Amino acid sequence: MESADLLRLGFALVFTLALIGLCAFVVQHFGRKLPLLAKGGANARLSVVEWKPLDGRNQIFLIRRDDVEHLVIVSPQSAPVVVETGIRRELLGSPVQSTSPASAPLPLGPAGPVLRS
């Protein structure tokens, strides 16, 4: 192989690794805000309304299902914890009203949320 071919091979390798790094940065930085990564349509019953990192490992999600929102903390060390459930959004322009009692967070079990009756 000539030195020009080796140089071209090196530039192609650096360019490919830079593109992979750029794609990883964009996906990590924007996450599910990218329209190409969002799933579901106008008729979707389940959606993530908002997502925020709490610290390096814990994340908090506001999840909407059938016009009822639930606040969930997700951690890799433990099971997801439901902080607040039954947050209802009435008509547009109305304030958000919570129907959950002021009590301890409800942990999620392997089969789903543990809800009191």
SEKOL-670458 format. One record per residue: residue in three letters; residue number from 1; x negated, y, z of N, C-alpha, C in turn. Coordinates in steps of 0.05 Angstrom, whole numbers. Last residue first. Layout:
REC   resn   resi      nc1      nc2      nc3     cac1     cac2     cac3      cc1      cc2      cc3
REC    ALA    NUM        X        Y        Z        X        Y        Z        X        Y        Z
...
//
This chain:
REC   resn   resi      nc1      nc2      nc3     cac1     cac2     cac3      cc1      cc2      cc3
REC    SER    117     1138       10      933     1166       12      925     1183       25      946
REC    ARG    116     1074       30      910     1092       24      932     1121       27      922
REC    LEU    115     1028       -1      865     1048       20      871     1066       12      893
REC    VAL    114      969      -10      840      984      -20      863     1003        3      871
REC    PRO    113      958      -20      770      960       -3      794      977      -16      816
REC    GLY    112      929      -84      751      940      -57      746      943      -42      771
REC    ALA    111      904     -130      763      927     -132      746      939     -105      740
REC    PRO    110      862     -117      797      855     -128      771      879     -129      752
REC    GLY    109      885      -53      824      876      -81      826      870      -92      799
REC    LEU    108      869       11      844      879       -5      822      868      -33      826
REC    PRO    107      889       44      905      869       30      888      883       14      866
REC    LEU    106      916      106      917      924       78      912      902       65      895
REC    PRO    105      899      152      970      898      143      942      904      113      939
REC    ALA    104      947      167     1022      920      158     1013      921      150      984
REC    SER    103      995      219     1010      985      196     1024      957      189     1013
REC    ALA    102     1047      253      995     1020      260     1004     1010      238     1022
REC    PRO    101     1081      222      941     1079      230      969     1050      237      976
REC    SER    100     1093      250      876     1080      230      893     1079      240      922
REC    THR     99     1112      286      841     1133      271      856     1120      251      874
REC    SER     98     1093      351      823     1085      324      831     1107      311      847
REC    GLN     97     1100      392      767     1110      385      794     1102      356      799
REC    VAL     96     1075      446      731     1073      418      736     1082      412      764
REC    PRO     95     1121      497      708     1097      488      723     1098      458      727
REC    SER     94     1142      505      640     1148      499      668     1122      491      682
REC    GLY     93     1127      509      588     1127      533      604     1133      529      633
REC    LEU     92     1169      457      565     1146      474      560     1148      500      576
REC    LEU     91     1200      418      617     1200      432      592     1175      449      589
REC    GLU     90     1160      381      658     1187      384      649     1186      398      621
REC    ARG     89     1117      333      676     1118      358      661     1146      361      650
REC    ARG     88     1100      302      737     1119      306      715     1116      333      702
REC    ILE     87     1062      254      765     1062      283      759     1079      287      734
REC    GLY     86     1057      202      784     1084      214      781     1084      243      777
REC    THR     85     1001      203      829     1017      190      808     1044      204      807
REC    GLU     84      934      211      847      961      222      847      976      209      824
REC    VAL     83      892      174      847      892      196      866      920      207      869
REC    VAL     82      875      110      840      896      128      832      898      150      854
REC    VAL     81      812       87      824      829       95      846      850      115      835
REC    PRO     80      779       28      798      791       54      794      811       61      817
REC    ALA     79      731       -5      841      755       -6      825      765       23      820
REC    SER     78      661       14      839      685        4      852      708        4      832
REC    GLN     77      618       31      808      612       15      832      637        3      844
REC    PRO     76      635       63      766      625       37      759      620       19      784
REC    SER     75      699       95      773      671       93      782      661       65      775
REC    VAL     74      750      141      763      737      116      753      708      117      761
REC    ILE     73      810      165      787      781      168      789      769      141      782
REC    VAL     72      868      194      759      853      169      765      823      176      767
REC    LEU     71      932      217      758      905      226      763      889      202      773
REC    HIS     70      984      215      710      971      202      733      942      211      734
REC    GLU     69     1046      240      685     1017      240      686     1007      228      712
REC    VAL     68     1098      226      640     1090      225      668     1059      223      669
REC    ASP     67     1111      220      587     1116      246      599     1111      246      630
REC    ASP     66     1090      167      576     1118      173      575     1125      198      591
REC    ARG     65     1032      180      608     1047      158      597     1077      165      599
REC    ARG     64      969      210      612      998      214      608     1010      189      596
REC    ILE     63      917      221      658      928      203      638      958      208      637
REC    LEU     62      860      250      674      888      256      675      901      241      652
REC    PHE     61      803      224      707      820      224      683      848      233      691
REC    ILE     60      737      232      729      765      235      735      781      238      710
REC    GLN     59      680      193      745      695      209      726      724      210      735
REC    ASN     58      614      182      772      644      182      775      656      201      755
REC    ARG     57      559      191      762      571      165      757      602      165      757
REC    GLY     56      544      244      771      530      228      752      544      202      744
REC    ASP     55      610      271      781      581      272      787      568      254      766
REC    LEU     54      656      278      751      654      289      778      625      292      787
REC    PRO     53      673      296      684      655      281      702      654      295      730
REC    LYS     52      740      294      661      718      310      672      699      291      687
REC    TRP     51      793      297      616      772      280      627      749      298      637
REC    GLU     50      862      297      599      838      311      606      819      292      619
REC    VAL     49      898      260      576      903      289      573      877      304      577
REC    VAL     48      899      203      541      882      216      561      885      246      557
REC    SER     47      962      170      532      940      187      523      924      197      547
REC    LEU     46     1014      131      507      993      133      527      971      150      516
REC    ARG     45     1049      132      465     1060      134      492     1039      139      513
REC    ALA     44     1047      165      402     1033      149      422     1045      154      450
REC    ASN     43     1067      192      359     1085      175      374     1072      159      396
REC    ALA     42     1024      217      335     1044      234      348     1063      218      366
REC    GLY     41      976      167      350      986      189      334     1006      205      350
REC    GLY     40      913      135      364      941      141      369      950      164      352
REC    LYS     39      848      159      382      866      138      372      895      146      379
REC    ALA     38      791      196      364      817      195      378      835      175      365
REC    LEU     37      748      200      331      747      179      352      773      177      367
REC    LEU     36      759      242      298      755      216      285      755      193      306
REC    PRO     35      762      287      330      787      276      319      783      248      307
REC    LEU     34      727      288      392      725      287      362      750      275      351
REC    LYS     33      735      281      444      746      305      433      744      306      402
REC    ARG     32      710      239      467      735      233      453      748      258      442
REC    GLY     31      646      267      461      663      245      470      687      241      454
REC    PHE     30      609      308      458      637      314      451      656      292      459
REC    HIS     29      561      283      477      568      311      484      598      316      480
REC    GLN     28      559      232      455      558      235      484      567      263      492
REC    VAL     27      563      244      400      583      227      412      583      230      443
REC    VAL     26      516      276      394      543      286      387      565      270      401
REC    PHE     25      475      239      409      480      264      424      507      275      419
REC    ALA     24      481      200      369      484      193      398      490      218      414
REC    CYS     23      468      230      324      494      218      326      500      211      355
REC    LEU     22      414      243      336      434      264      333      462      253      336
REC    GLY     21      391      191      336      391      208      360      411      230      359
REC    ILE     20      398      178      282      411      161      303      412      177      329
REC    LEU     19      366      218      259      395      217      253      410      200      274
REC    ALA     18      316      204      279      327      230      286      357      230      280
REC    LEU     17      309      154      254      311      155      283      322      182      292
REC    THR     16      305      172      201      326      154      209      330      154      239
REC    PHE     15      259      204      203      284      216      195      307      199      204
REC    VAL     14      220      166      216      225      188      234      252      201      228
REC    LEU     13      223      133      170      228      122      197      235      145      217
REC    ALA     12      209      169      130      235      156      129      243      145      156
REC    PHE     11      156      181      146      176      202      145      205      190      145
REC    GLY     10      133      129      138      134      142      164      154      164      166
REC    LEU      9      140      123       83      152      104      101      154      116      129
REC    ARG      8      107      164       65      135      165       59      151      146       77
REC    LEU      7       58      144       83       67      170       92       98      172       88
REC    LEU      6       54       97       53       55       96       82       66      122       94
REC    ASP      5       51      120        2       73      102        9       76       99       39
REC    ALA      4        3      147        6       27      162        0       52      146        7
REC    SER      3      -34      106       13      -29      124       35       -4      141       31
REC    GLU      2      -10       44      -15      -25       69      -16      -18       87        8
REC    MET      1      -17      -23        0        0        0        0      -18       25        0
//
